[in-house]
Amino acid sequence: MTLIWILSATIVVSLISLIGVFTLGVKTKTFDNILVLLVGFAAGGLIGGAFLHLLPEALTRCACNLVFFYTLIGFTTFFLMERYLYWRHCHEGVCDVHTFTYLNLIGDGVHNFTDGLIIAASFMTDIKLGIITTLAVIFHEIPQEMGDFGILVYGGFTKTRALFFNFLCALTAVLGAVIGYILSGLTQNFSLFLISFTAGGFIYIAASDLIPELHKQKDAKRANIAFFTFILGLVFMMLLKIAG
């Protein structure tokens, strides 16, 4: 019965990744104007998620320097991955799809996998705790998935392709939940690494890729609004932290 609760919860969480479907009927010009705002919100959400949610969560599991060491490993790994992806796909200086889209998918996949581990652990402790944890993850995922969808489309994906890969990436939560259920006694140290590693990846993507994209905005009004949505992303993550 517990496994059914766990699988049901992670499937519902995964379906949140399809929130971008509501933009399919939006005109291209209108969506392009919204897109830079989503990128700004995503940048703030990633930074806020890393510093306000992931790192504090990791520190509650182990108040030690390992958290920051794993975060640096995550940051450096994403740096190396982007260098490889850029050389592999953009070595002539032209990219149909920006490399940060792939990095975002990888980082979000690891993050969703960790969410699955956390959901599984909470349900195995108590069903009510599992439901509360699932609701918390859902409220956290809604703005993040909006931002992720915006990143993928901004980076060169079509809306349909972005929806598909975002959903595929979200399903790693189900994988994480199953592994967490099977290896319930062995996942504590592994989840510490994953949480810290993901924080490093999120910081890298936001600071190295998304924020520089915002700096490229030539229109002062759009640039200022994009900065406002960046702050909005930070504030939203802060409110989720306070509410949690």
C-alpha positions as CSV (number, residue, x, y, z in Angstrom):
1,M,0.0,0.0,0.0
2,T,2.8,2.4,0.8
3,L,4.4,1.8,-2.6
4,I,1.1,2.7,-4.3
5,W,1.0,6.0,-2.3
6,I,4.6,6.7,-3.3
7,L,4.1,5.9,-7.0
8,S,0.8,7.9,-7.1
9,A,2.5,10.9,-5.5
10,T,5.5,11.0,-7.8
11,I,3.4,10.5,-10.9
12,V,1.2,13.5,-9.9
13,V,4.4,15.5,-9.3
14,S,5.8,14.5,-12.7
15,L,2.6,15.7,-14.4
16,I,3.3,19.2,-13.2
17,S,6.1,19.4,-15.8
18,L,3.3,19.6,-18.5
19,I,2.2,23.0,-17.2
20,G,3.7,24.6,-20.3
21,V,0.8,23.1,-22.4
22,F,-1.2,26.2,-21.5
23,T,1.1,28.2,-23.8
24,L,0.5,26.2,-26.9
25,G,-2.3,28.4,-28.0
26,V,-0.4,31.7,-27.3
27,K,0.7,33.6,-30.4
28,T,4.4,33.5,-31.1
29,K,5.0,37.2,-30.7
30,T,3.2,37.3,-27.4
31,F,5.1,34.2,-26.2
32,D,8.4,35.7,-27.2
33,N,7.7,38.7,-25.0
34,I,6.8,36.4,-22.1
35,L,9.8,34.1,-22.6
36,V,12.5,36.5,-21.3
37,L,10.4,37.0,-18.2
38,L,10.2,33.2,-17.7
39,V,14.0,33.1,-18.1
40,G,14.4,35.8,-15.4
41,F,12.0,34.0,-13.1
42,A,13.8,30.7,-13.7
43,A,17.2,32.3,-12.9
44,G,15.8,33.6,-9.6
45,G,14.1,30.3,-8.9
46,L,17.3,28.3,-9.5
47,I,19.4,30.6,-7.3
48,G,16.7,30.7,-4.6
49,G,16.2,27.0,-4.8
50,A,19.9,26.3,-4.3
51,F,20.5,28.7,-1.4
52,L,17.2,28.7,0.3
53,H,16.1,25.1,-0.1
54,L,18.7,22.6,-1.3
55,L,21.8,23.7,0.7
56,P,19.9,24.2,4.0
57,E,18.3,20.7,3.4
58,A,21.7,19.2,2.8
59,L,23.1,20.9,6.0
60,T,20.3,19.5,8.1
61,R,21.4,16.0,7.0
62,C,25.1,16.7,7.6
63,A,26.4,19.9,9.2
64,C,29.8,19.4,7.6
65,N,32.1,20.7,4.9
66,L,31.1,17.8,2.7
67,V,28.0,19.7,1.7
68,F,30.1,22.5,0.2
69,F,32.5,20.1,-1.3
70,Y,29.7,18.2,-3.1
71,T,28.3,21.6,-4.2
72,L,31.6,22.5,-5.8
73,I,31.7,19.1,-7.5
74,G,28.3,19.9,-9.0
75,F,29.3,23.4,-10.1
76,T,32.5,22.1,-11.7
77,T,30.8,19.1,-13.3
78,F,28.2,21.3,-15.0
79,F,31.0,23.6,-16.2
80,L,32.9,20.7,-17.8
81,M,29.7,19.3,-19.3
82,E,28.9,22.6,-20.9
83,R,32.4,22.9,-22.3
84,Y,32.0,19.4,-23.8
85,L,28.5,20.1,-25.2
86,Y,29.7,23.4,-26.6
87,W,32.6,21.8,-28.3
88,R,30.5,18.9,-29.5
89,H,27.5,20.9,-30.9
90,C,28.7,24.5,-31.2
91,H,32.4,24.4,-32.1
92,E,31.8,26.5,-35.2
93,G,30.2,29.2,-33.0
94,V,26.6,28.5,-34.1
95,C,24.1,26.6,-32.0
96,D,20.6,25.7,-33.1
97,V,20.0,24.7,-29.5
98,H,21.9,26.4,-26.7
99,T,24.0,24.0,-24.5
100,F,22.4,25.3,-21.3
101,T,19.1,23.6,-22.3
102,Y,20.8,20.2,-21.9
103,L,22.4,21.2,-18.7
104,N,19.1,22.3,-17.3
105,L,17.5,19.0,-18.2
106,I,20.4,17.1,-16.5
107,G,20.2,19.3,-13.4
108,D,16.4,19.1,-13.2
109,G,16.6,15.4,-13.7
110,V,18.9,15.0,-10.7
111,H,16.7,17.3,-8.7
112,N,13.5,15.4,-9.6
113,F,15.3,12.1,-8.7
114,T,16.1,13.5,-5.3
115,D,12.5,14.7,-4.9
116,G,11.5,11.0,-5.5
117,L,13.9,9.8,-2.8
118,I,12.5,12.4,-0.3
119,I,8.8,11.5,-1.1
120,A,9.5,7.8,-0.7
121,A,11.3,8.4,2.6
122,S,8.4,10.6,3.9
123,F,5.7,8.1,3.0
124,M,7.7,5.2,4.6
125,T,7.8,7.3,7.8
126,D,4.1,8.3,7.9
127,I,1.4,8.5,5.2
128,K,0.3,12.0,6.4
129,L,3.9,13.2,6.3
130,G,4.1,11.8,2.8
131,I,1.1,13.7,1.7
132,I,2.4,17.0,3.2
133,T,5.8,16.4,1.6
134,T,4.2,15.8,-1.8
135,L,2.1,19.0,-1.6
136,A,5.2,20.9,-0.7
137,V,7.1,19.5,-3.7
138,I,4.1,20.3,-6.0
139,F,4.0,24.0,-4.8
140,H,7.8,24.1,-5.3
141,E,7.6,22.4,-8.8
142,I,5.0,24.7,-10.3
143,P,7.1,27.8,-10.7
144,Q,10.2,25.8,-11.4
145,E,8.6,23.8,-14.2
146,M,7.3,27.0,-15.7
147,G,10.8,28.3,-15.6
148,D,12.3,25.1,-17.0
149,F,9.8,25.2,-19.9
150,G,10.8,28.8,-20.6
151,I,14.5,27.9,-20.6
152,L,14.1,25.0,-23.1
153,V,12.0,27.1,-25.5
154,Y,14.4,30.1,-25.1
155,G,17.3,27.7,-25.7
156,G,15.9,26.5,-29.1
157,F,13.4,23.8,-28.4
158,T,10.0,23.9,-30.0
159,K,7.1,24.1,-27.4
160,T,6.1,20.4,-28.1
161,R,9.7,19.2,-27.8
162,A,10.2,21.2,-24.6
163,L,7.0,19.7,-23.1
164,F,8.1,16.1,-24.0
165,F,11.7,16.4,-22.6
166,N,10.5,18.3,-19.6
167,F,8.0,15.5,-18.8
168,L,10.6,12.8,-19.6
169,C,13.0,14.6,-17.2
170,A,10.2,14.8,-14.5
171,L,9.7,11.0,-14.6
172,T,13.1,10.6,-12.9
173,A,11.1,11.4,-9.7
174,V,9.3,8.0,-10.1
175,L,12.7,6.3,-10.6
176,G,14.1,8.0,-7.5
177,A,11.0,7.0,-5.5
178,V,11.3,3.3,-6.5
179,I,15.0,3.2,-5.7
180,G,14.3,5.1,-2.4
181,Y,11.7,2.5,-1.5
182,I,13.9,-0.5,-2.3
183,L,17.1,0.9,-0.7
184,S,15.4,2.9,2.1
185,G,18.3,2.2,4.5
186,L,21.1,3.2,2.1
187,T,19.8,6.4,0.5
188,Q,20.6,8.9,3.2
189,N,24.2,9.6,2.3
190,F,23.4,9.3,-1.4
191,S,20.7,11.9,-1.2
192,L,23.1,14.2,0.7
193,F,25.4,14.1,-2.3
194,L,22.6,14.5,-4.9
195,I,21.0,17.5,-3.1
196,S,24.4,19.3,-2.8
197,F,25.4,18.3,-6.3
198,T,22.2,19.7,-7.7
199,A,22.6,22.9,-5.8
200,G,26.0,23.4,-7.5
201,G,24.5,22.7,-10.9
202,F,21.6,25.1,-10.3
203,I,24.0,27.9,-9.3
204,Y,26.1,27.3,-12.4
205,I,23.2,27.3,-14.8
206,A,21.7,30.5,-13.3
207,A,24.9,32.5,-13.0
208,S,26.8,31.3,-16.1
209,D,24.0,30.9,-18.6
210,L,20.7,32.5,-17.7
211,I,21.7,35.8,-16.1
212,P,24.1,36.5,-19.0
213,E,21.1,36.0,-21.4
214,L,19.2,38.7,-19.4
215,H,22.2,41.0,-19.9
216,K,21.8,40.7,-23.6
217,Q,18.4,42.4,-23.6
218,K,18.9,45.7,-25.5
219,D,15.5,47.1,-24.7
220,A,15.8,48.9,-21.3
221,K,12.2,48.3,-20.3
222,R,12.3,44.5,-21.0
223,A,15.6,44.3,-19.3
224,N,14.2,46.0,-16.1
225,I,11.1,43.8,-16.2
226,A,13.3,40.7,-16.6
227,F,15.3,41.8,-13.5
228,F,12.1,42.2,-11.6
229,T,11.0,38.7,-12.5
230,F,14.4,37.5,-11.3
231,I,13.7,39.1,-8.0
232,L,10.2,37.6,-8.1
233,G,11.8,34.1,-8.5
234,L,13.9,34.7,-5.4
235,V,11.0,36.1,-3.4
236,F,8.8,33.1,-4.4
237,M,11.4,30.6,-3.2
238,M,11.8,32.6,0.0
239,L,8.0,32.5,0.6
240,L,8.0,28.8,0.0
241,K,10.8,28.5,2.5
242,I,8.9,30.5,5.1
243,A,5.6,28.6,4.4
244,G,7.5,25.3,4.8
